[in-house]
Amino acid sequence: MNDAPVTLPVTRPAGCPFDPPAGLAELREQAPVTPLAFPDGHRGWLVTGHAEVRAVLADRRFSSRYESLHHPTAAIGPLPAAPPGDLTGLDAPEHTRYRRLLTGRFTVRRMNLLTERVRQITADHLDAMERLGPPADLVRVFAQPIPALVICELLGVPYADRDAFQHHAAALTGVDTDEQEQLAAYGELQRYVDGLVQAKRARPTDDLLGDLTATDLTDEELAGVGTFLLAAGLDTTANMLALGTYALLSDPAQLDVLRAEPERAAQAVEELLRHLTIAHTGVRAALEDVELAGRLIRAGESVVVSLAAANRDPRRYADPDRLDLRRDATGHLSFGHGIHQCLGQQLARVELRTALPALVTRFPGLRLAVAPEEVQVRAGTDIHGVLGLPVRW
């Protein structure tokens, strides 16, 4: 067993924008738990096997607190603690309190009630695409605005405010905005959510934030939850819509499956989620000594879990590097696992199952407007995706 620490592979294979970074598969084959060197000098672990990643995510002896974690790709100092309402960076009991309040508001039944609105929002944007005519950037006209408007529905953003809300949301996730502009957009959205919470307090409405005003959450916590849901639900779904379309356009046989067998939409979405794994990496810190796959992880050591490598583990999925919309992708880890499993996963599923089939059905001649190698892929980001997707039909 090799004890020499490796560095985290981050470069994807040339010409293969849908595959995980080169080197992860080889590391997984050698050992599912590997010593990892962090940029700040810390020595921790990289976990690449499906069963092992799942075990880490399910084990409460591993912490998600930001201030306990070492960053796997940047030599930055200790991170600040999570702000109120940010479930990702909290452990029990703080995490448990928030999660209990929110879980009942993210049930499959409640998310399904949003389906008709998602259908209408999708149809409106397909109509706008048709009026605009080809070529069009699918990111701008389809992938970004749909999740932004769905978040508006979820949080109860008044219709009069939605244009401004979409403007800030587009700046937050846009390809033409630099880091300072994105920070400014995030600040504007935070301020907007603060004001929205005050409005809901004064006059509760039938939406998520309105419901939460009846709980014991403070205004700061309510605004934090709203901002957390905004940040968690925008970039991920937008990139899944864009990258998922790119993957389908790059594989005509699978595109034909989705068009010819619309009843497979749910199954197809799960396979796309597994195959692409856009939220590809997570980090935990051991709270005590833990043995995993024959390795002793010491208390305080950071553990990087590669969700992308786990979802391509041949011990879990046959021929895992192939996109197969007829595959049973049950058990994929694209939404995580354990107490931090994505709270909004059912809403994301509703959006993807509605929007992707509608797009490829409405435009049967949909194709890339540029050569595949000209599509700009996001590099070095926590969420994988494309910077733009020029299409014609």
N, C-alpha and C positions, 0 to 999 in steps of 0.2 A: 504494500500500500504506500503510495507516494505521499510524503509529508511536505514536499516543497510547495509553498503557497503559490497559487496562480493569480493573475489579475483578471477581473471580470471581462469576458469578451463582449464588445459592444458594436463591432462593425459587422453589418449584414453582408452576406455573400453578394458579389457583384452580379447585377442582373436578376437578383432573386429578392425583391422587396417584401415578399410575403413570408420569407423564412427567417427564423431566429438568427442572431449573430453567429457567425462561423466560429466553431470551437466548442460551443455548448454541447453539441451531440457527442463529440469525442470525450469531453469531460464526463458526461453522464454515463457513457459506456465504460469508462475506466472505473468510476466510483460515483454513486449518487450524492455523496457528501465529500467535499473537497476543501482543503485549507485555502483561504482566500486572503490575499494581501490588499489592504485598503490604501487609498492615496495618502491618508494622514498617518500612515505607519501602523495602524491597528492590524492585528491578525485575527481574522474570524473565519467564516465558513461560507461556502457556496453550495446550495442544495438544488439539484437538477432533476432528480427522479420524481415521478408522479406521486408514488406512495409516500415518499419522504417529505416532499413539499406539503402534501396534505396533512401529514402528521405534525409538522411544525405549525401550520396555520390553526390546527385544532387544539394545540397544547397551550394551556394558559401559563405554563412556565416560561413562555416567550412573550416579551413585552412589545407593544407597539408605540410606547411613549417616545415622542420625537427626541427628547433630551437624552434618551438612553442609547440612541442609534448612531452608528458611524455611516457616513455616506459612501456608497460603493464606487462612485466615479469622480468625486471631487474632494479635494483636501480642504474642507471647510470646517470651521469650529463647531462646538456643540450647538445643536439646533435649539431654538426656544421651545418652551412647552406649548402644547396645543392650546389655542384660544377656546373660550367657552363655545360649545356646540360642535366642535370639530371632532367627530367620532373616530376618525382614522388614527389620531394620535393619542388616544386614551385607552386605559385598561379599566377593568372592573375595580371598584364599584361605580366610578363616574360614567364609564361607557355603558354599563348596564342600565343606569337610570335613563339616559338619553334613548338608548335602543328600545327599551320597553315602551316609552312614550311614542316612538315613531313606527315601530313594527306594525302595529294595528292599523296604521294609516297607509301602509304600503302592501296591503294584501293583494293577492291575485284578483279577487273580486273587485276591489276598488280600482285597481289599475285597468281592469277590463272595462270599467265604466268610462274611462278616458278614451277608449278605443275609437268611438265615433268622432270625437274631436280630433284625434290623431289622423283619422281618415280624411276629415275635412281639411285640416291643415295641409296634409300631403297633397290632396287634390288641388287645392288652391295654388300650391307651388308648382305642380305639374302644369297647370293652366298657364301660369306665368312663364314657365320655361317655353311652352309652345308659342306664346305670344312673342317672346323675346327672339326665338328662333336660334338655330345653331350658327356658329359654335357657342358654347357656354361653359363657364367654369362650374362644374357640379358642386364644388365646395361652397361657392358663394350663393348659388341660386337654390340649392336643395339641402346639402348636408348640414350647413350651419344654421339656417333659419328655422328648420323644423324642430330640432330639440330646444332651441331658444323659446319658441312659442309654446311648446309643450310644458316647459318649466314655468312659463307665465301662467298657464292653466293650473298647474300644480300649486304654485305659491299664491295664486289669486291676484296677479298683477292686473290692475284695471286696464281696460282696452285703450283708454286715452294715453296711457303711459308706455304702451308696448313698442311703439316705434323707437322711443328713446332707449328703452331697455334692450331692444335688439341691436341698436347701434353700439352700446357699450359691450354687449355680449360678443358682437362681431370683432370689436377691437381687442377684446380679451383673448380670442382664439385665432385672430386673423394672421394672414401671412405677410401683410404689409406693415405691421406694427412692430416696433422694436420693444425692448424690455421695459423702457421707461413708459412708453405709451400703454403697454399692457398693465403695468402697475397702476397707472393713472386710471385706466378703465376699471380695474378691480376695485380701486378706491371709490370710484363713482357708484359702482354696483353695491358696495358695502353701505355707502351713505343712503342709496335708494332703499335698500332692504331695511335699514334702521327706520327710515320714515314710514315704510310700509307696515312695519310692526306697530308703530304708534297708531296708524290708521286702523289696523285690525283690532287693537285694544279699544279704540273708541267705538268701533262698529264692527263686531266680528262677522265674518262672511263664511260661506260654505266652501272652504278650501283648506289646504294643509295648515297654513299659518293662522287662519281664522280658528281652526279647531284647536291649535296649540295654545291659543290665548286662554283657554279654559283649564290649562294645566298649571303646575307650580313653576314653570320656567320663567326666569326673569326676562326683561326686555333684551338685555345683553345676550342671554342664552338663545332667545328666540331669533334674534338677528344673526347670531352665530350659526344656528341650525340652517336658517335660510341661505346664508352665504355658502355654507358647506355643501348644501344640496345643489346650489347653483354651480359651484366649481366642479362638483363630482359628476353632474349630469350633462354639462354642456360639451366639454372637449371630448369626452369619451364617446358619446353617441355620435357626435358630428364626425369624428374620425372613423368610427365603425361604419357609418353610412358611406363615406367616401372611399375608404380602403376596401370595404366589402364590394362596392360596385367595381372598383378597379380589378379586384381579384376575379370577379365574374366575367368582366370584359376580356380578361386575359386567358380565360378558360371557357371557350364557347360551348363545349360539351356540358359543363356544369351550369352555364347560363341557360342552356336549353332545358335542363332538368327543372330549373325554377319556373321557367315559362310554361312548360308542358304539364307540370305537376304542381299547381299552386297549393294543393292540399299538403304539400311537403314544406310549406313555408316555415313552420316552427322548427322542423328537423333541420332544414337548410340553415337557418339562423344559428342554431347551436353548433353546427359544423363550421360555419364561418367564424364564430366566436372562438372556437377551439383552434382553428387553423391560423388565425391572425393574431390572437392574444395581444391586443393593442396595449393594454396595461400589463406590461411584460415582466416587471420585476418588483419585488417587495423586500422589506427589511424588518427583522425582528431582533431583539436582544434577549439573551438567556438570563432569567432571573435567578437561576440556580444551575448546578451542574446537571446536564441532560445527556444521556447516551442516545445516539441516533445512527442507525446503520453501522454499528461497530465503532463509531467515533465518539469521543468524549468532548462535548461542548461545555466549556467552562462558563460559570456565572460571569456576566458582563460582556461576553463575546457577542459581536453582531453576526447575524446569520442572514445572508442574502438568499431569497427564494426566487428561482427563475421559473415563473409561471409559463413562459414561452417554451422552455425546455421540457417542463413537466407535461405540457399538452402535446408534445411530440414524442413522448416516451413510448417506444415499441412494446414495452412490457404492459402498457395499458391500451394502446391502440395499434391495430395492424396497419402496416403501410402508412405510418403517421404523417409523412411529409406530403401525402397526396390529398388534395381537396376533393372530398366526395360527399355531395349533398344528400346522398342516400345512407350515409353512415349514421350509426347511433353514437352520437358524441356525448351521451350522458356521462356525467362525472368530470367534465372538463373544469379547469380551475380559473377560467377567465374572469369570473366574478369573485375569485378568492374562495375561502372556505372558513368554517369556524365562526367565532363571534363577530369577526370583521367582514364576513361575506357581504358583498355589495347590497346595501339597503334598497337601492332603486333598481335592482336587476329585473323585476317584473315590468316596470315601466319601460326600461330599455328594450326588453323583449317585445312589448307592444309596439314601440316605435319601429324597430327593425323589421318585425313580421308584417307590419303594415306598409312601410315606405318602400322597402326594397322590391317586393313583388309588384307594387303599383308602378314603380319607375320602369322596370324592365318590360312590363306589359303595355304600358302607355306608349313607350317608344321602342317598338320591336327592332328598329334599325340602330339603336343606340350603340355607339362605338367611340373609341378614343379619337380625338381630333389631332393628336400628335403621335409620334413614334413612342412606344413604351418606354424607351430609355430617356425620353425627354420629360416624363412625369417626375416632378421633384418630390422626393420622399423626405419626411422629417427625420433628422438625424440627431442623436444625442438627447432625446427628450424622453420624459417619463411615459408619454402616450405616443405610440407609434401611429403613423398616418401619412397623408400626403399634404403638400403645401397647396396644391391645386390639382384639379382633374379636368382638363379641357375635353369636352365631348361634343359629338355631333350626332344627328339622327336623320 
